[in-house]
Amino acid sequence: MTVPDTAGVRAGDTDRENTANLLGQALAQGYLPMDEYESRLQTTFAANTRAQLRELTADLPVDRLKRDDPQRRQARRQAARRAVRIHLAGYLTMVAIVLTVWLAVGLTAGSWYFWPVWPILGAGIGVLGHTLTSTAARSSSHESLRGPTRFGLVAPAWPTCSSGYWR
């Protein structure tokens, strides 16, 4: 089986828009001067093939442009907030259930030991940890998370994953 040559594949409107977005990000991040951006943008919308579009972004750090995309960062922040809210809703549901069970057992059996403190405390620590790491991950610069601590030690860098979620 042979791999088809994609050099002559025609470019669609979506391909041109994606290339134009990359060029706009390159302009915003200082990789292109305005006159070169305008020239490349005109060439983008006149391009007929994907190979022509690739030539327009060949000298740009495309992976860095995509990683530093403000829309992508905003989507990650919203997803992190949503995840914390879901975690908090689950926690509050669990609290309501264990308090209801404790009250029912107390009223029927007369055993008033407040055992719900343990699952409430344990799960609360989990929610707090999730909230703090999510807030730290949403900060724009991880340099603020490093450096001297109040005890004079240097804090380790936050972990990163291959998908760039923590960046």
N, C-alpha and C positions, 0 to 999 in steps of 0.2 A: 504494500500500500504506500503510495507516495503522498507527501504533504503538499497541498496546493500552494502555489506562490501567491502570497497576499499583497505583493507590492502594487499590483494593478487593480486592487479592489477599490471600487468607487466609494467615495466618502458621502455620508448622509448628513442631514442637518444636525443630528445629535452629535456626530463626530466633530463637525465644525464648531458647535456650541461648546463642547468640552474643551477643544483646543483654545477657543477664545477665552474661556474661563481661566485656563492655565496661564495664558498670556496676561490676563488682567491681574492674576495673583502675582505673577513675576514683576509686573509694573509696580504693584502696591508694595512689594517687598524689596524693591530697589534693584532687581536684576536686569531690568530693561529701562532705557531712557524713553521719554514720551514719543519722540520721532520714530524710533525703531519699533515701538509697540504699535503705533498707528500703521506703519508699513506692514508689519507682520499680520495685523488684524485684517487689513485689506486683502492680503494674500490668503489668509485663512478662508475668507468667505468666497474667494475665487478658486480655491483648490477643488480638484475633481477626484483625487485619489487619497487614500489614507497615507500613502507614502509621502505625498506632498505635505500633509499635515504633520507627520512625524518629523520631517526636516525642519519645520518651524520651531519645534520644541526640543530638538536634539541637543542643543548646547545649554539647556536649562536644567537645573536640579529638580526634575519633576516630582520625585518621591518627597523631597523636602517641601515643595509647594503644596502638595496634597496633604502632608502631615500638618502643616501650619495653616491650613484653610480655616478661616474664622467660622464658616458655616458648619464645618465638621466639629470644631471645638464646641460650638453652641449645642449641637445635637448630642454630643457626649455629656455636656453638663445637664441637659434636660433628661437624658436617660439615667444619669446618676441620681438626680433628684427624684425621679419617678421610682427608682429602685428603693431608695430610702423610705419614701412614702408607703410603698407596698410592704416593706419590712415593718414599719411602724404600725400599719393597720393590722398586720398579722399578730404583732406583739400585743396590741390593745385587745384584740379578739381573744387571745390566749389569757390575758389578765382577767377579762370578764368571765370567761369559762371557769378558771380555777377559783375565782372568788365566789361564783355561783355554787360550785361544788362544795367549797368550804362552808358556805352559809347553809346549804342543804344538809350537810353532814352535821354541822353544829346544831341545827334546829331539831333534827330527827334523833341523833345519837347522843347529843349533849357533849360532844368532844370539841372543845374550842381551841385546840392548839393551832396556831396560825401557820400552817405548813405552806400556804401559797407564797410566803416570802421567798422561798428558795427558787421555784421556777420563775417568779417575777424578777428576782435579782439576777439570776443567770441569764435569762433572755434579755433583760435590760442592758446587761453588759455587752451582749452581742449587738443590740441595736445601737448603743453608744459607739462601739468600735466601728460599725458600718458607717455611721454618720460622720465620725471623725476622719476615717480614711477617704470617704467620698468627698468631703470638704477639702482635704489635703490634695486629692487628685484633681479637683476642679481648679485649684489655684493656677494662675497663669505661668508662674515660674517655680520650678522645683529648687532653684537656688535658695529660696527663702526657707526651704525645709531642711537645708544642710547648714553646717557651720557650728559654732560653739553653742553648747547648751549652758544652762545655769551652773552645771557642775564642772565646766571647763573641758568636757569631752566633746569630740566631734561626732555629730549624729551621722549615721550612715545614709547613703542616698536611698531614695524610695525605689522600690522595684519597678522594673518595666517589663512589659510583655511584648511578644513579637508583633501583635496587632497594633501596638502603639497606644493602647487605651490610657495608660498612665501619663502619656506625654502631653 
